[in-house]
Amino acid sequence: MQVTNGNTNSFIKKYTLAIGKVEVYDDYMLAQLNEGITLNVETVAELIKIANKHFSEKPFAYITIRKNSYAVDPMMYLKVFEIENLKAIAIVSDKFIDNHNVKIEKHFYNKPMSIYKTTAEAITWAKTYL
């Protein structure tokens, strides 16, 4: 995954997982998940493990680039909600269906969540919660 958005921050660590790629920055995680996966309680555990390793006692945001089509089981937000230092989730997509999906997902996640067309916008918004 290459972020071409004017983001001058260098990633701290890059992970290639079965579910996709994750880059860890100083105060946020940036993920691009694979086509056709299902993000559920089991698969989100990999992301939670990375978050706990890098942000154990520090507030952070999660930003996902929804370039690929994949399923999101809203029940996984119950697990994600347990991460107290996760302050915001931003979704990057210009697909109409993702706008609709985020409206539904917000019902399961009780912290700030928003969708943006560019990664730069998502990063700027997410950092306001840190």
DSSP file (Angstrom, degrees, kcal/mol; ACC not computed):
  #  RESIDUE AA STRUCTURE BP1 BP2  ACC     N-H-->O    O-->H-N    N-H-->O    O-->H-N    TCO  KAPPA ALPHA  PHI   PSI    X-CA   Y-CA   Z-CA
    1    1 A M              0   0    0      0, 0.0     2,-0.5     0, 0.0    21,-0.0   0.000 360.0 360.0 360.0 131.1    0.0    0.0    0.0
    2    2 A Q        -     0   0    0      2,-0.0     2,-0.8     0, 0.0     0, 0.0  -0.983 360.0-146.5-122.4 126.1    1.4    3.4   -0.9
    3    3 A V        +     0   0    0     -2,-0.5     2,-0.6     4,-0.1     3,-0.2  -0.811  18.1 177.5 -94.0 114.8   -0.2    6.5    0.5
    4    4 A T        +     0   0    0     -2,-0.8   116,-0.1     1,-0.2   115,-0.1  -0.643  45.0 107.2-115.7  73.4    0.0    9.3   -2.0
    5    5 A N  S    S-     0   0    0     -2,-0.6    -1,-0.2     2,-0.2     3,-0.1   0.223  98.8 -90.4-134.4  13.2   -1.9   12.0   -0.2
    6    6 A G  S    S+     0   0    0      1,-0.3     2,-0.6    -3,-0.2    -2,-0.1   0.505  74.7 152.0  84.7   2.0    0.7   14.4    0.9
    7    7 A N        -     0   0    0      1,-0.2    -1,-0.3    -4,-0.1    -2,-0.2  -0.576  23.5-175.5 -70.2 115.1    1.2   12.6    4.1
    8    8 A T        +     0   0    0     -2,-0.6     2,-0.2    -3,-0.1    -1,-0.2   0.513  47.4 108.8 -93.6  -5.4    4.8   13.3    5.1
    9    9 A N        -     0   0    0      1,-0.0     2,-0.4    -3,-0.0    -2,-0.0  -0.502  65.6-135.7 -70.0 137.9    4.7   11.0    8.1
   10   10 A S        -     0   0    0     -2,-0.2    16,-0.3     1,-0.0     2,-0.1  -0.753  24.0-111.7 -90.8 142.4    6.8    7.8    7.7
   11   11 A F        -     0   0    0     -2,-0.4    14,-0.3     1,-0.1     3,-0.1  -0.434  14.6-148.7 -72.5 150.3    5.2    4.6    8.9
   12   12 A I  S    S+     0   0    0     12,-3.9     2,-0.3     1,-0.3    13,-0.2   0.861  78.6   0.4 -83.5 -41.6    6.8    3.0   11.9
   13   13 A K  E     -A   24   0A   0     11,-1.2    11,-3.0     2,-0.0     2,-0.4  -0.995  61.7-149.5-151.5 145.8    5.9   -0.6   10.9
   14   14 A K  E     -A   23   0A   0     -2,-0.3     2,-0.4     9,-0.2     9,-0.2  -0.970  13.6-166.3-121.0 133.9    4.2   -2.3    8.0
   15   15 A Y  E     -A   22   0A   0      7,-3.4     7,-2.6    -2,-0.4     2,-0.6  -0.948  12.5-160.0-120.5 138.7    2.3   -5.5    8.3
   16   16 A T  E     +A   21   0A   0     -2,-0.4     5,-0.2     5,-0.2     2,-0.2  -0.964  27.4 175.7-114.4 111.3    1.1   -7.9    5.6
   17   17 A L        -     0   0    0      3,-3.3     3,-0.4    -2,-0.6    -2,-0.0  -0.577  47.4-103.4-110.1 170.4   -1.7  -10.0    7.0
   18   18 A A  S    S+     0   0    0      1,-0.2     3,-0.1    -2,-0.2    -1,-0.1   0.806 124.2  45.8 -61.7 -29.0   -4.0  -12.6    5.6
   19   19 A I  S    S-     0   0    0      1,-0.3    15,-3.3    24,-0.1     2,-0.3   0.608 126.6 -72.1 -92.8 -12.1   -6.8  -10.0    5.7
   20   20 A G  E     - B   0  33A   0     -3,-0.4    -3,-3.3    13,-0.3     2,-0.4  -0.982  61.0 -47.4 154.1-164.9   -4.8   -7.1    4.2
   21   21 A K  E     -AB  16  32A   0     11,-2.4    11,-2.5    -2,-0.3     2,-0.4  -0.843  41.0-170.4-109.8 142.6   -2.0   -4.6    4.7
   22   22 A V  E     -AB  15  31A   0     -7,-2.6    -7,-3.4    -2,-0.4     2,-0.4  -0.998   6.6-164.7-133.9 133.7   -1.6   -2.3    7.7
   23   23 A E  E     -AB  14  30A   0      7,-3.0     7,-3.0    -2,-0.4     2,-0.5  -0.972  12.5-148.9-115.4 134.2    0.8    0.6    8.3
   24   24 A V  E     -AB  13  29A   0    -11,-3.0   -12,-3.9    -2,-0.4   -11,-1.2  -0.900  18.3-179.8-105.2 126.1    1.4    1.9   11.8
   25   25 A Y        -     0   0    0      3,-3.0     3,-0.1    -2,-0.5   -14,-0.1  -0.510  48.0 -81.6-111.0-177.3    2.1    5.6   12.2
   26   26 A D  S    S+     0   0    0    -16,-0.3     3,-0.1     1,-0.2   -15,-0.0   0.865 122.4   4.5 -57.6 -40.5    2.8    7.6   15.3
   27   27 A D  S    S+     0   0    0      1,-0.1    34,-1.3    33,-0.1     2,-0.3   0.191 126.1  42.6-136.6  18.5   -0.8    8.1   16.3
   28   28 A Y  E     - c   0  61A   0     32,-0.2    -3,-3.0    -3,-0.1     2,-0.4  -0.991  61.8-131.5-158.0 158.9   -2.9    6.1   13.8
   29   29 A M  E     -Bc  24  62A   0     32,-2.5    34,-2.9    -2,-0.3     2,-0.5  -0.917  18.4-158.3-108.7 139.6   -3.2    2.8   11.9
   30   30 A L  E     -Bc  23  63A   0     -7,-3.0    -7,-3.0    -2,-0.4     2,-0.4  -0.980  16.1-177.7-121.4 121.1   -3.8    2.8    8.2
   31   31 A A  E     -Bc  22  64A   0     32,-2.9    34,-3.3    -2,-0.5     2,-0.4  -0.913  23.4-171.7-123.9 145.6   -5.3   -0.4    6.7
   32   32 A Q  E     -B   21   0A   0    -11,-2.5   -11,-2.4    -2,-0.4     2,-0.1  -0.919  25.5-153.8-130.3 107.5   -6.3   -1.6    3.2
   33   33 A L  E     -B   20   0A   0     -2,-0.4    35,-0.4    32,-0.4   -13,-0.3  -0.444  20.5 -97.8 -87.0 156.0   -8.1   -4.9    3.5
   34   34 A N    >   -     0   0    0    -15,-3.3     3,-1.4     1,-0.1    -1,-0.1  -0.296  41.2 -92.5 -75.3 151.4   -8.2   -7.5    0.9
   35   35 A E  T 3  S+     0   0    0      1,-0.2    35,-0.2    35,-0.1    -1,-0.1  -0.345 105.9  11.4 -56.6 133.2  -11.0   -8.1   -1.6
   36   36 A G  T 3  S+     0   0    0     33,-3.3    -1,-0.2     1,-0.2    34,-0.2   0.395  90.3 131.8  82.5  -3.0  -13.6  -10.6   -0.4
   37   37 A I    <   -     0   0    0     -3,-1.4    34,-2.3    32,-0.2     2,-0.5  -0.299  52.9-130.1 -75.9 167.4  -12.6  -11.0    3.2
   38   38 A T  E     -f   71   0B   0     32,-0.2     2,-0.9    34,-0.0     5,-0.2  -0.981  10.9-148.0-117.2 119.7  -15.0  -10.8    6.1
   39   39 A L  E     +f   72   0B   0     32,-3.3    34,-2.9    -2,-0.5    37,-0.3  -0.775  43.5 140.8 -86.6 108.3  -14.1   -8.5    8.9
   40   40 A N     >  -     0   0    0     -2,-0.9     4,-2.8    32,-0.2     5,-0.3  -0.666  68.9 -71.8-136.1-171.4  -15.5  -10.1   12.0
   41   41 A V  H  > S+     0   0    0     -2,-0.2     4,-0.5     1,-0.2    -2,-0.0   0.872 129.9  45.4 -57.6 -39.1  -14.7  -10.8   15.6
   42   42 A E  H >4 S+     0   0    0      2,-0.2     3,-0.6     1,-0.2     4,-0.4   0.937 116.9  41.1 -71.2 -47.9  -12.1  -13.4   14.6
   43   43 A T  H >> S+     0   0    0      1,-0.2     3,-1.1    -5,-0.2     4,-0.7   0.827 108.4  59.5 -74.5 -30.4  -10.3  -11.4   11.8
   44   44 A V  H 3X S+     0   0    0     -4,-2.8     4,-2.4     1,-0.2    -1,-0.2   0.720  88.2  77.3 -68.8 -18.2  -10.4   -8.1   13.7
   45   45 A A  H <X S+     0   0    0     -3,-0.6     4,-2.2    -4,-0.5    -1,-0.2   0.847  88.7  56.6 -59.5 -33.9   -8.4   -9.8   16.4
   46   46 A E  H <> S+     0   0    0     -3,-1.1     4,-1.6    -4,-0.4    -1,-0.2   0.914 109.0  45.5 -63.2 -42.1   -5.3   -9.4   14.2
   47   47 A L  H  X S+     0   0    0     -4,-0.7     4,-2.4     1,-0.2    -2,-0.2   0.883 111.2  52.5 -68.6 -38.4   -5.8   -5.7   14.0
   48   48 A I  H  X S+     0   0    0     -4,-2.4     4,-2.8     1,-0.2    -2,-0.2   0.882 105.9  54.9 -64.6 -38.3   -6.4   -5.4   17.7
   49   49 A K  H  X S+     0   0    0     -4,-2.2     4,-1.7     2,-0.2    -1,-0.2   0.911 109.8  46.2 -61.0 -43.6   -3.2   -7.3   18.4
   50   50 A I  H  X S+     0   0    0     -4,-1.6     4,-2.1     2,-0.2     5,-0.3   0.919 112.1  51.3 -64.7 -44.1   -1.2   -4.7   16.3
   51   51 A A  H  X S+     0   0    0     -4,-2.4     4,-2.9     1,-0.2    -2,-0.2   0.924 110.2  48.8 -60.0 -45.1   -3.0   -1.8   18.0
   52   52 A N  H  < S+     0   0    0     -4,-2.8     4,-0.5     1,-0.2    -1,-0.2   0.852 110.7  51.8 -64.4 -34.0   -2.2   -3.2   21.5
   53   53 A K  H  < S+     0   0    0     -4,-1.7    -1,-0.2    -5,-0.2    -2,-0.2   0.907 123.4  26.3 -68.2 -42.0    1.4   -3.7   20.5
   54   54 A H  H  < S+     0   0    0     -4,-2.1    -2,-0.2     1,-0.2    -3,-0.2   0.707 133.3  30.0 -98.2 -22.1    1.9   -0.1   19.2
   55   55 A F    ><  +     0   0    0     -4,-2.9     3,-1.4    -5,-0.3    -1,-0.2  -0.086  68.2 139.8-130.0  35.4   -0.6    1.9   21.1
   56   56 A S  T 3  S+     0   0    0     -4,-0.5    -1,-0.1     1,-0.3    29,-0.1   0.822  90.1  11.1 -55.9 -35.6   -1.0    0.1   24.5
   57   57 A E  T 3  S+     0   0    0     -3,-0.1    -1,-0.3     2,-0.1    -2,-0.1  -0.033 115.2  84.8-132.7  33.1   -1.2    3.3   26.5
   58   58 A K  S <  S-     0   0    0     -3,-1.4    27,-0.1     0, 0.0     2,-0.1  -0.998  77.8-111.8-139.2 135.3   -1.6    6.0   23.9
   59   59 A P        +     0   0    0      0, 0.0     2,-0.3     0, 0.0    27,-0.2  -0.387  45.9 166.1 -65.7 144.4   -4.7    7.3   22.1
   60   60 A F  E     - d   0  86A   0     25,-2.4    27,-2.8    69,-0.1    28,-0.7  -0.954  28.4-130.2-151.7 169.0   -4.9    6.4   18.4
   61   61 A A  E     -cd  28  88A   0    -34,-1.3   -32,-2.5    -2,-0.3     2,-0.5  -0.882  13.5-138.3-121.8 155.8   -7.2    6.4   15.4
   62   62 A Y  E     -cd  29  89A   0     26,-2.3    28,-2.6    -2,-0.3     2,-0.5  -0.972  18.9-173.4-115.4 126.9   -7.9    3.6   12.8
   63   63 A I  E     -cd  30  90A   0    -34,-2.9   -32,-2.9    -2,-0.5     2,-0.5  -0.982   2.7-167.4-122.9 127.2   -8.2    4.6    9.2
   64   64 A T  E     -cd  31  91A   0     26,-2.6    28,-3.0    -2,-0.5     2,-0.8  -0.955  15.0-147.2-119.5 132.7   -9.3    2.1    6.6
   65   65 A I  E     - d   0  92A   0    -34,-3.3     2,-1.6    -2,-0.5     3,-0.5  -0.856  11.7-159.4 -94.8 108.8   -9.0    2.6    2.8
   66   66 A R        +     0   0    0     26,-2.4    28,-0.2    -2,-0.8    29,-0.2  -0.411  45.7 132.2 -91.6  61.7  -12.0    0.7    1.4
   67   67 A K        +     0   0    0     -2,-1.6    -1,-0.2   -34,-0.1     2,-0.2   0.878  65.7  55.8 -73.2 -40.2  -10.6    0.3   -2.1
   68   68 A N  S    S-     0   0    0     -3,-0.5     2,-0.5   -35,-0.4   -35,-0.1  -0.564  91.0-112.9 -93.9 157.4  -11.6   -3.3   -2.1
   69   69 A S        +     0   0    0     -2,-0.2   -33,-3.3     2,-0.0     2,-0.3  -0.791  49.7 148.8 -91.5 126.7  -15.0   -4.8   -1.5
   70   70 A Y        -     0   0    0     -2,-0.5     2,-0.3   -35,-0.2   -32,-0.2  -0.979  43.9-102.8-152.6 161.8  -15.3   -6.8    1.6
   71   71 A A  E     -f   38   0B   0    -34,-2.3   -32,-3.3    -2,-0.3     2,-0.5  -0.643  23.2-156.7 -91.2 143.6  -17.9   -7.7    4.2
   72   72 A V  E     -f   39   0B   0     -2,-0.3   -32,-0.2   -34,-0.2   -34,-0.0  -0.973   7.1-150.9-120.7 116.4  -18.1   -6.1    7.7
   73   73 A D    >   -     0   0    0    -34,-2.9     3,-2.3    -2,-0.5     4,-0.3  -0.778  11.0-149.4 -82.2 112.3  -19.9   -8.0   10.4
   74   74 A P  T >  S+     0   0    0      0, 0.0     3,-1.6     0, 0.0     4,-0.3   0.721  89.9  73.9 -59.9 -19.9  -21.2   -5.2   12.7
   75   75 A M  T >> S+     0   0    0      1,-0.3     3,-1.4     2,-0.2     4,-0.6   0.752  81.0  71.6 -64.6 -22.1  -20.8   -7.5   15.7
   76   76 A M  H X> S+     0   0    0     -3,-2.3     4,-2.2   -37,-0.3     3,-0.6   0.760  82.8  71.2 -66.1 -21.5  -17.1   -7.0   15.5
   77   77 A Y  H <> S+     0   0    0     -3,-1.6     4,-2.6    -4,-0.3    -1,-0.3   0.772  86.8  64.4 -65.6 -24.0  -17.6   -3.4   16.7
   78   78 A L  H <4 S+     0   0    0     -3,-1.4     4,-0.4    -4,-0.3    -1,-0.2   0.886 107.9  41.3 -63.1 -37.2  -18.5   -4.9   20.1
   79   79 A K  H X< S+     0   0    0     -3,-0.6     3,-1.0    -4,-0.6     4,-0.3   0.903 114.8  50.4 -73.8 -43.6  -14.9   -6.1   20.3
   80   80 A V  H >< S+     0   0    0     -4,-2.2     3,-2.0     1,-0.3    -2,-0.2   0.863 101.2  63.4 -63.6 -36.3  -13.4   -3.0   18.9
   81   81 A F  T 3< S+     0   0    0     -4,-2.6    -1,-0.3     1,-0.3    -2,-0.2   0.755  90.4  68.2 -61.6 -23.8  -15.4   -0.9   21.4
   82   82 A E  T <  S+     0   0    0     -3,-1.0     2,-1.4    -4,-0.4    -1,-0.3   0.641  75.1  93.4 -70.5 -14.3  -13.4   -2.5   24.2
   83   83 A I    X   -     0   0    0     -3,-2.0     3,-1.5    -4,-0.3    -1,-0.1  -0.664  60.3-172.3 -81.9  94.4  -10.2   -0.7   22.9
   84   84 A E  T 3  S+     0   0    0     -2,-1.4    -1,-0.2     1,-0.3    -2,-0.0   0.821  78.4  52.6 -61.6 -34.4  -10.5    2.3   25.2
   85   85 A N  T 3  S+     0   0    0     -3,-0.1   -25,-2.4   -29,-0.1     2,-0.8   0.464  80.6 102.1 -87.5   0.7   -7.7    4.3   23.6
   86   86 A L  E <   +d   60   0A   0     -3,-1.5   -25,-0.2   -27,-0.2     3,-0.1  -0.769  48.5 175.7 -79.7 112.2   -9.1    3.9   20.1
   87   87 A K  E     +     0   0A   0    -27,-2.8     2,-0.3    -2,-0.8   -26,-0.2   0.705  52.9   3.7 -97.3 -22.7  -10.6    7.4   19.7
   88   88 A A  E     -d   61   0A   0    -28,-0.7   -26,-2.3    23,-0.1     2,-0.4  -0.991  50.7-146.6-162.7 152.3  -11.9    7.5   16.1
   89   89 A I  E     -de  62 113A   0     23,-2.2    25,-1.7    -2,-0.3     2,-0.4  -0.995  16.9-170.1-124.4 128.8  -12.4    5.4   13.0
   90   90 A A  E     -de  63 114A   0    -28,-2.6   -26,-2.6    -2,-0.4     2,-0.4  -0.955   6.4-156.8-118.5 139.0  -12.2    7.0    9.5
   91   91 A I  E     -de  64 115A   0     23,-2.6    25,-3.1    -2,-0.4     2,-0.6  -0.944   4.6-153.2-114.3 133.9  -13.2    5.3    6.3
   92   92 A V  E     +de  65 116A   0    -28,-3.0   -26,-2.4    -2,-0.4     2,-0.3  -0.931  40.7 122.7-109.5 115.7  -11.7    6.4    3.0
   93   93 A S        -     0   0    0     23,-2.7   -26,-0.1    -2,-0.6    25,-0.1  -0.959  46.6-159.9-166.6 148.6  -14.0    5.6    0.0
   94   94 A D        +     0   0    0     -2,-0.3     2,-0.4   -28,-0.2    23,-0.1   0.193  61.5 116.3-114.4  14.0  -15.7    7.3   -2.8
   95   95 A K     >  -     0   0    0    -29,-0.2     4,-1.2     1,-0.1     3,-0.5  -0.683  63.4-141.2 -85.8 133.8  -18.2    4.5   -3.3
   96   96 A F  H  > S+     0   0    0     -2,-0.4     4,-1.6     1,-0.2     3,-0.5   0.894 101.0  58.1 -58.4 -42.2  -21.9    5.3   -2.7
   97   97 A I  H  > S+     0   0    0      1,-0.2     4,-2.7     2,-0.2    -1,-0.2   0.841 100.9  56.4 -60.9 -34.3  -22.5    1.9   -1.1
   98   98 A D  H  > S+     0   0    0     -3,-0.5     4,-2.6     2,-0.2    -1,-0.2   0.861 102.2  55.7 -67.7 -34.5  -19.8    2.6    1.6
   99   99 A N  H  X S+     0   0    0     -4,-1.2     4,-1.4    -3,-0.5    -1,-0.2   0.929 111.5  44.4 -59.8 -43.8  -21.6    5.8    2.6
  100  100 A H  H  X S+     0   0    0     -4,-1.6     4,-1.4     1,-0.2    -2,-0.2   0.926 112.9  51.0 -64.8 -46.3  -24.7    3.7    3.2
  101  101 A N  H  X S+     0   0    0     -4,-2.7     4,-2.8     1,-0.2    -2,-0.2   0.878 106.4  54.2 -61.6 -39.2  -22.7    1.0    5.0
  102  102 A V  H  X S+     0   0    0     -4,-2.6     4,-2.2     1,-0.2    -1,-0.2   0.881 103.0  56.8 -64.8 -37.3  -21.0    3.5    7.3
  103  103 A K  H  < S+     0   0    0     -4,-1.4     4,-0.4    -5,-0.2    -1,-0.2   0.903 112.2  42.3 -59.3 -40.0  -24.4    4.9    8.4
  104  104 A I  H >< S+     0   0    0     -4,-1.4     3,-1.5     1,-0.2     4,-0.4   0.926 111.8  53.8 -71.0 -45.6  -25.4    1.4    9.5
  105  105 A E  H >X S+     0   0    0     -4,-2.8     3,-1.9     1,-0.3     4,-0.6   0.826  96.8  66.9 -60.3 -33.0  -22.0    0.6   11.1
  106  106 A K  T 3< S+     0   0    0     -4,-2.2     3,-0.5     1,-0.3    -1,-0.3   0.770  90.1  64.9 -60.7 -25.1  -22.3    3.8   13.2
  107  107 A H  T <4 S+     0   0    0     -3,-1.5    -1,-0.3    -4,-0.4    -2,-0.2   0.716 106.9  42.3 -68.8 -19.6  -25.2    2.2   15.0
  108  108 A F  T <4 S+     0   0    0     -3,-1.9     2,-0.5    -4,-0.4    -1,-0.2   0.489 109.0  61.9-104.9  -6.3  -22.8   -0.5   16.4
  109  109 A Y     <  -     0   0    0     -4,-0.6    -1,-0.1    -3,-0.5     4,-0.1  -0.979  60.7-164.3-129.2 120.0  -19.9    1.8   17.3
  110  110 A N        +     0   0    0     -2,-0.5    -4,-0.1   -33,-0.2    -3,-0.1   0.062  64.5  75.8 -97.3  24.0  -20.4    4.5   19.9
  111  111 A K  S    S-     0   0    0      1,-0.1   -23,-0.1    -5,-0.1    -2,-0.1  -0.766  99.4 -59.6-123.7 172.4  -17.3    6.6   19.1
  112  112 A P        +     0   0    0      0, 0.0   -23,-2.2     0, 0.0     2,-0.3  -0.286  59.0 167.3 -57.7 131.9  -16.5    9.1   16.3
  113  113 A M  E     +e   89   0A   0    -25,-0.2     2,-0.3    -4,-0.1   -23,-0.2  -0.981   2.1 162.3-146.3 133.1  -16.7    7.5   12.8
  114  114 A S  E     -e   90   0A   0    -25,-1.7   -23,-2.6    -2,-0.3     2,-0.4  -0.976  28.9-128.7-150.1 161.3  -16.7    9.3    9.5
  115  115 A I  E     -e   91   0A   0     -2,-0.3     2,-0.3   -25,-0.2   -23,-0.2  -0.920  24.3-178.5-117.1 141.0  -16.2    8.7    5.8
  116  116 A Y  E     -e   92   0A   0    -25,-3.1   -23,-2.7    -2,-0.4     3,-0.0  -0.925  32.7-133.7-135.6 157.8  -13.9   10.7    3.5
  117  117 A K  S    S+     0   0    0     -2,-0.3     2,-0.3   -25,-0.2   -25,-0.1   0.741  91.0  40.5 -83.0 -24.6  -13.0   10.7   -0.1
  118  118 A T  S  > S-     0   0    0      1,-0.1     4,-1.8   -25,-0.1     5,-0.1  -0.915  73.5-130.2-127.3 153.9   -9.2   11.1    0.5
  119  119 A T  H  > S+     0   0    0     -2,-0.3     4,-2.7     1,-0.2     5,-0.2   0.876 109.2  58.4 -64.9 -38.1   -6.8    9.7    3.0
  120  120 A A  H  > S+     0   0    0      1,-0.2     4,-2.3     2,-0.2    -1,-0.2   0.914 106.7  47.4 -59.7 -43.6   -5.5   13.2    3.8
  121  121 A E  H  > S+     0   0    0      1,-0.2     4,-2.5     2,-0.2    -1,-0.2   0.907 112.1  50.7 -63.1 -41.7   -9.0   14.3    4.8
  122  122 A A  H  X S+     0   0    0     -4,-1.8     4,-2.8     2,-0.2    -2,-0.2   0.906 110.7  48.2 -64.3 -42.2   -9.4   11.2    7.0
  123  123 A I  H  X S+     0   0    0     -4,-2.7     4,-2.4     2,-0.2    -2,-0.2   0.936 111.6  49.7 -63.7 -46.9   -6.1   11.7    8.7
  124  124 A T  H  X S+     0   0    0     -4,-2.3     4,-0.7    -5,-0.2    -2,-0.2   0.926 114.7  44.5 -59.0 -46.2   -6.8   15.4    9.4
  125  125 A W  H >< S+     0   0    0     -4,-2.5     3,-1.2     1,-0.2     4,-0.3   0.940 112.7  50.9 -63.7 -47.4  -10.2   14.5   10.9
  126  126 A A  H >< S+     0   0    0     -4,-2.8     3,-1.8     1,-0.3    -2,-0.2   0.877 103.4  59.0 -60.7 -38.8   -8.9   11.6   12.9
  127  127 A K  H >< S+     0   0    0     -4,-2.4     3,-1.2     1,-0.3    -1,-0.3   0.713  90.8  70.8 -66.8 -19.5   -6.2   13.6   14.5
  128  128 A T  T << S+     0   0    0     -3,-1.2    -1,-0.3    -4,-0.7    -2,-0.2   0.684  98.1  51.2 -69.3 -14.9   -8.7   16.1   15.9
  129  129 A Y  T <         0   0    0     -3,-1.8    -1,-0.2    -4,-0.3    -2,-0.2   0.380 360.0 360.0 -99.7   2.5   -9.8   13.3   18.3
  130  130 A L    <         0   0    0     -3,-1.2    -1,-0.2    -4,-0.2    -2,-0.1   0.437 360.0 360.0-102.2 360.0   -6.3   12.5   19.6
